[in-house]
Amino acid sequence: MPNSEEIKGNWNEMKGKLKQKFAELTEDDLLFEEGQEDEMWGKLQQKLGKTKKEIESLFE
């Protein structure tokens, strides 16, 4: 499971993977701002109907 620093450092690659797998995601859904990680994860969970752990597992 990636930590916050790993996500921040590789976000463009991770964002591309999510967009390929889930076409319904927009740039706004994938906006990563430091200090607002929980809000981003909440948006992704709500939009995809998956848990944070399920989403993170896509990056392993």
VENPEQUI-V515865 format. One record per helix or strand. SS is the DSSP state (H for helix, E for strand). FROM is the first residue (numbers start at 0). LEN is the number of residues. If there is no record, write none. Layout:
BEGIN
ss->(SS;SS)
from->(FROM;FROM)
len->(LEN;LEN)
END
This chain:
BEGIN
ss->(H;H;H;H)
from->(3;10;36;51)
len->(6;11;12;6)
END
